[in-house]
Amino acid sequence: MVVDTVGWLLERTEVARPRLVDLGCGTGSLTVRLARAFPHADVVGVDADPRLLGLAEGAVSGTTARLLARDLTTPGWADEAGPPAPWDAAVSSTALHWLTPDELAALYCTLAGRLRPGGILVDADNRAPTADPAPLGLARQLRARRADRAGRHGHEDWAGWWQTILSAQELAPSPRPAPRSRNAPSPSPTI
Ligand SMILES: C[S@@+](CC[C@H](N)C(=O)[O-])C[C@H]1O[C@@H](n2cnc3c(N)ncnc32)[C@H](O)[C@@H]1O
């Protein structure tokens, strides 16, 4: 969905070399997908963990993506993410929940100064559900795109998945055997 959203943006972008930054890239799974999907883009993955970045190096090898070892809560990390041209998209996947609310607010301020007008932040992370119709509409559109690509429509939703699990006989709890008393005689050996 992150790649789809960036794709949606770049389809509407005239920039010759869009700039995409993956925040808390870890092993680079999203970084490499961006680099492969948009080979004309300048993709940078940023993470504070050198071991995960070591794995990310392997993941992005053969692409033009770059990696940057920096803590997103330290001032100045964005200056090292490349030339000071505005960014088209900052993305992240299951990383920003590690930041405190104050650190996250500071990060948003940094991004507000880096992203070009119309640029986007796409954060795929665990957040409280929203009732706001705009993100809900976007989520619906992205789900439809993913279903189109997979050629699968009408897949079950979360409630339907649970219903199937709960009604499956083979997954029903098996009756517990009666507990054996500690003093019960052992079964006699058969000859
Ligand atoms: C669950 S992993 C997700 C990695 C990757 N985005 C993915 O989807 O595979 C969370 C990542 O956030 C990084 N992270 C957490 N806090 C960070 C910080 N303050 N600065 C940079 N990276 C951070 C961790 O090092 C880790 O790689």
Ligand as a Chemical Component Dictionary entry (heavy atoms), coordinates in Angstrom:
data_LIG
# 
_chem_comp.id                   LIG 
_chem_comp.type                 NON-POLYMER 
_chem_comp.pdbx_formal_charge   0 
_chem_comp.three_letter_code    LIG 
# 
loop_
_chem_comp_atom.comp_id 
_chem_comp_atom.atom_id 
_chem_comp_atom.alt_atom_id 
_chem_comp_atom.type_symbol 
_chem_comp_atom.charge 
_chem_comp_atom.model_Cartn_x 
_chem_comp_atom.model_Cartn_y 
_chem_comp_atom.model_Cartn_z 
_chem_comp_atom.pdbx_ordinal 
LIG C1  C1  C 0  9.821  -3.138 13.290 1  
LIG S1  S1  S 1  11.262 -2.446 12.518 2  
LIG C2  C2  C 0  10.590 -2.035 10.920 3  
LIG C3  C3  C 0  11.658 -1.985 9.877  4  
LIG C4  C4  C 0  11.202 -1.724 8.463  5  
LIG N1  N1  N 0  10.575 -0.430 8.352  6  
LIG C5  C5  C 0  10.263 -2.808 7.991  7  
LIG O1  O1  O 0  9.071  -2.561 7.800  8  
LIG O2  O2  O -1 10.717 -3.940 7.800  9  
LIG C6  C6  C 0  11.409 -0.853 13.342 10 
LIG C7  C7  C 0  12.639 -0.109 12.902 11 
LIG O3  O3  O 0  12.595 1.211  13.415 12 
LIG C8  C8  C 0  13.923 1.586  13.726 13 
LIG N2  N2  N 0  13.894 2.707  14.651 14 
LIG C9  C9  C 0  13.239 2.788  15.818 15 
LIG N3  N3  N 0  13.483 3.970  16.407 16 
LIG C10 C10 C 0  14.325 4.641  15.584 17 
LIG C11 C11 C 0  14.951 5.907  15.646 18 
LIG N4  N4  N 0  14.771 6.751  16.673 19 
LIG N5  N5  N 0  15.748 6.286  14.626 20 
LIG C12 C12 C 0  15.959 5.459  13.564 21 
LIG N6  N6  N 0  15.394 4.234  13.460 22 
LIG C13 C13 C 0  14.591 3.835  14.459 23 
LIG C14 C14 C 0  14.506 0.322  14.321 24 
LIG O4  O4  O 0  15.919 0.352  14.328 25 
LIG C15 C15 C 0  13.925 -0.732 13.399 26 
LIG O5  O5  O 0  14.753 -0.987 12.312 27 
# 
loop_
_chem_comp_bond.comp_id 
_chem_comp_bond.atom_id_1 
_chem_comp_bond.atom_id_2 
_chem_comp_bond.value_order 
_chem_comp_bond.pdbx_ordinal 
LIG C1  S1  SING 1  
LIG S1  C2  SING 2  
LIG S1  C6  SING 3  
LIG C2  C3  SING 4  
LIG C3  C4  SING 5  
LIG C4  N1  SING 6  
LIG C4  C5  SING 7  
LIG C5  O1  DOUB 8  
LIG C5  O2  SING 9  
LIG C6  C7  SING 10 
LIG C7  O3  SING 11 
LIG C7  C15 SING 12 
LIG O3  C8  SING 13 
LIG C8  N2  SING 14 
LIG C8  C14 SING 15 
LIG N2  C9  SING 16 
LIG N2  C13 SING 17 
LIG C9  N3  DOUB 18 
LIG N3  C10 SING 19 
LIG C10 C11 SING 20 
LIG C10 C13 DOUB 21 
LIG C11 N4  SING 22 
LIG C11 N5  DOUB 23 
LIG N5  C12 SING 24 
LIG C12 N6  DOUB 25 
LIG N6  C13 SING 26 
LIG C14 O4  SING 27 
LIG C14 C15 SING 28 
LIG C15 O5  SING 29 
# 
